[in-house]
């Protein structure tokens, strides 16, 4: 088992290195000059003042050295926990800005992923045995799971927010409130949270339900299911085995879908002006803040890799065939 996880860690380390390198390169290919933007924001009129400020910002942000040295400086700062200074919220450090937004994004992502995964698998397994659900409700989920996160978010914001007026649209909480451990603030926070959560939940729920429904039907037609039935095993027992076997591909699917779900959360936050990482991505793009942008993508990369590694551990725990393979035995 140690060798298995050692190989996994090596693969994840290489993936991290490549992803971070690409993450460093992409913002630098974006059009625009961040130093020029900072100088223009200062509103200086004299050429001497503009030249002096441009030189100052170039040195401050590390643009006065060759590109290869900028890359090495980035890795050095990364190991120190220093992601640079934000151009959008100058002179605040990027790390502090991201850490302030992370709780809102995690508060959106974790419930949406876990609840949609649990409920979708349960509903899909149930729909596989009930023709009424399979012919009526499940087609709706085919439509929802094929709907882009952004479109569904816009529909929910328009229908339940603007037209019905049931939920507020915009921000993580009302601008008139300050964060506090009070029922007034918590209630306001939940009301702003619900529509972005619902958008992510519905799309993911449909995907898990459809996948589990198809897997259950396949498992119930497998040889072992017919054999158990011929031996007189209760139907409930056969279905339980089918559900457990069908869960293994779903665990793999969760690892594969994490990046898509996280990307959907970023787009959903932008639609609802939800003040998480998605909101920061939009502001960083508008202000050409490459330090903030690469810091956000870095956090997303680390989060997805850690989550995938945890799922690998869970897969080993729930699949005895994987453990048998590690021990050199035959499944």
Secondary structure as GFF3:
##gff-version 3
##sequence-region A 1 331
A	DSSP	alpha_helix	2	28	.	.	.	ID=ss1
A	DSSP	alpha_helix	34	42	.	.	.	ID=ss2
A	DSSP	alpha_helix	47	60	.	.	.	ID=ss3
A	DSSP	alpha_helix	67	80	.	.	.	ID=ss4
A	DSSP	alpha_helix	94	127	.	.	.	ID=ss5
A	DSSP	alpha_helix	131	136	.	.	.	ID=ss6
A	DSSP	alpha_helix	138	145	.	.	.	ID=ss7
A	DSSP	alpha_helix	149	156	.	.	.	ID=ss8
A	DSSP	pi_helix	157	163	.	.	.	ID=ss9
A	DSSP	alpha_helix	183	220	.	.	.	ID=ss10
A	DSSP	alpha_helix	223	230	.	.	.	ID=ss11
A	DSSP	alpha_helix	235	272	.	.	.	ID=ss12
A	DSSP	alpha_helix	277	286	.	.	.	ID=ss13
A	DSSP	alpha_helix	290	318	.	.	.	ID=ss14
A	DSSP	alpha_helix	320	326	.	.	.	ID=ss15
###
